[in-house]
Amino acid sequence: MATKKEVIIFFAGFETFHTLAHLLFFAYGLTFHLPWITVTPTLNLAAFIVNLLITTGLFYWASTLKK
């Protein structure tokens, strides 16, 4: 069974990948259309910042837990 710390680290890693994806979309200036929204470089930058904060928070939370 996984510990709480391991689960948080797993989600932090997933969120790291998600953060990097938004950074690359922004860096290449990609715009794509989803049925409910058009994702522009500006929106990707905002998503990158939000995901970076979430990633940082998850890694910080994991660092405060004892194994």
C-alpha positions as CSV (number, residue, x, y, z in Angstrom):
1,M,0.0,0.0,0.0
2,A,1.3,3.4,-0.9
3,T,1.9,6.0,1.8
4,K,0.3,9.5,1.6
5,K,3.6,11.0,0.8
6,E,4.1,8.6,-2.2
7,V,0.6,9.4,-3.5
8,I,1.3,13.2,-3.3
9,I,4.6,12.8,-5.0
10,F,2.9,10.8,-7.8
11,F,0.4,13.6,-8.4
12,A,3.2,16.2,-8.2
13,G,5.0,14.4,-11.0
14,F,1.8,14.3,-13.1
15,E,1.3,18.0,-12.5
16,T,4.9,18.7,-13.4
17,F,4.3,17.1,-16.8
18,H,1.1,19.1,-17.2
19,T,3.0,22.3,-16.3
20,L,5.7,21.6,-18.9
21,A,3.1,20.9,-21.6
22,H,1.5,24.3,-21.0
23,L,5.0,25.9,-21.1
24,L,5.8,24.3,-24.5
25,F,2.4,25.3,-25.9
26,F,3.1,28.8,-24.9
27,A,6.7,28.8,-26.1
28,Y,5.7,27.6,-29.6
29,G,2.7,30.0,-29.7
30,L,0.2,27.1,-30.4
31,T,-3.5,27.9,-30.5
32,F,-5.9,25.0,-30.6
33,H,-9.7,24.8,-30.4
34,L,-11.6,22.6,-28.1
35,P,-15.4,22.3,-28.3
36,W,-15.9,24.6,-25.4
37,I,-12.8,27.0,-25.5
38,T,-10.1,28.3,-27.8
39,V,-6.7,27.9,-26.0
40,T,-4.4,30.8,-27.0
41,P,-0.8,31.4,-26.0
42,T,-2.0,33.9,-23.3
43,L,-4.3,31.3,-21.8
44,N,-1.5,28.8,-21.9
45,L,0.7,31.2,-20.0
46,A,-2.0,31.6,-17.3
47,A,-2.4,27.9,-17.1
48,F,1.3,27.4,-16.8
49,I,1.5,29.8,-13.9
50,V,-1.5,28.2,-12.1
51,N,-0.1,24.7,-12.7
52,L,3.4,25.8,-11.5
53,L,1.8,27.0,-8.2
54,I,0.0,23.7,-7.8
55,T,3.1,21.7,-8.6
56,T,5.2,23.7,-6.1
57,G,2.5,23.3,-3.4
58,L,2.3,19.5,-3.9
59,F,6.1,19.1,-3.7
60,Y,6.2,21.3,-0.6
61,W,3.4,19.4,1.0
62,A,5.2,16.1,0.3
63,S,8.4,17.5,1.8
64,T,6.6,18.3,5.1
65,L,5.3,14.7,5.5
66,K,7.4,12.1,7.3
67,K,7.9,8.8,5.6
